[in-house]
Amino acid sequence: MRFLGGKHKGLPIISDDDVRDLQAITQLIQVDYFILPFASCGQDIKTLREMLGPVGKTIKILAKADTINGIENFEDILNQCDGIVLCRNELSWEIPSEKLMIAQKWAI
């Protein structure tokens, strides 16, 4: 896990093993979408696209905002990906429910 207790632990957003697995899968089947959990900034999306190389050009990337960092950098993330998903369950650990509803409405 990249975040523990709302604190960024400095772990990579995606491992080399993840990229190898995805590249192997894309040789067997067509992958249309990739959901990137715990996206905290637009650079995470850029990094993923770079790591996927040529294979990634045809895959749409959806970012999953699971933490307060994802909300704080929402526009930056949205500018780099093809769509974004707010994970209300995960966010509820970091944001009070009344503020979470406001954040969700703002995001829409």
C-alpha positions in Angstrom: 0.0 0.0 0.0 1.3 3.4 -1.0 -0.5 5.3 1.8 -0.8 4.3 5.4 -3.0 6.4 7.7 -3.1 9.2 5.2 0.7 9.5 5.0 2.5 9.0 1.7 5.1 6.3 2.2 7.1 7.0 -0.9 6.5 3.7 -2.6 6.2 3.5 -6.4 2.7 3.9 -7.9 3.3 0.8 -10.0 6.1 -1.8 -9.7 8.2 -3.2 -12.5 6.5 -6.6 -11.9 3.1 -4.9 -12.5 4.3 -3.5 -15.8 5.7 -6.8 -16.9 2.4 -8.6 -16.0 0.4 -6.0 -17.9 2.6 -6.2 -21.0 2.3 -10.0 -20.9 -1.5 -9.8 -20.6 -1.8 -7.3 -23.5 -0.1 -9.9 -25.7 -2.9 -12.4 -24.9 -6.0 -10.2 -24.8 -6.9 -6.6 -25.7 -6.9 -4.3 -22.7 -9.1 -1.3 -23.1 -8.8 0.3 -19.6 -6.4 0.3 -16.8 -7.4 1.6 -13.3 -4.6 3.1 -11.3 -5.4 3.0 -7.6 -4.0 5.5 -5.1 -3.2 8.1 -7.8 -2.0 11.1 -5.9 -0.9 13.5 -8.7 -0.8 13.8 -12.5 2.8 12.6 -12.5 1.6 9.2 -11.4 -0.4 8.9 -14.7 2.6 10.2 -16.7 4.8 7.6 -15.0 2.4 4.8 -15.8 2.1 5.8 -19.4 5.9 5.9 -19.7 6.4 2.5 -18.0 3.8 0.9 -20.3 5.6 2.2 -23.4 4.1 1.6 -26.8 1.5 -0.9 -25.4 0.1 2.0 -23.3 -0.8 4.1 -26.2 -4.1 2.2 -26.9 -5.0 1.7 -23.2 -7.2 4.3 -21.5 -6.1 5.0 -17.9 -8.7 5.7 -15.2 -7.3 7.1 -12.0 -8.7 6.0 -8.6 -8.7 8.8 -6.0 -8.5 6.9 -2.8 -6.8 9.5 -0.5 -6.9 13.1 0.4 -3.9 13.6 -1.9 -6.1 12.4 -4.8 -8.7 15.0 -4.0 -6.2 17.8 -3.4 -4.6 17.1 -6.8 -7.9 16.2 -8.6 -7.6 18.6 -11.5 -3.9 17.7 -12.1 -4.8 14.0 -12.1 -7.8 14.5 -14.4 -5.7 16.5 -16.9 -3.5 13.4 -17.3 -5.9 10.5 -17.4 -8.9 9.5 -19.3 -11.3 9.4 -16.3 -11.3 9.4 -12.6 -13.1 7.4 -9.9 -13.7 8.6 -6.4 -13.4 5.8 -3.9 -15.8 6.9 -1.3 -15.1 3.9 1.0 -11.4 4.6 1.2 -11.8 8.4 1.3 -14.2 8.1 4.3 -11.2 7.1 6.4 -9.6 10.5 5.7 -12.5 12.9 5.1 -15.6 13.3 7.3 -18.8 12.2 5.5 -20.3 15.6 5.2 -17.1 16.9 3.5 -16.8 13.8 1.4 -20.3 14.6 -0.1 -19.1 18.1 -0.9 -15.9 16.8 -2.5 -17.9 14.4 -4.6 -20.3 17.1 -5.8 -17.3 19.4 -6.6 -15.6 16.6 -8.6 -18.7 16.0 -10.7 
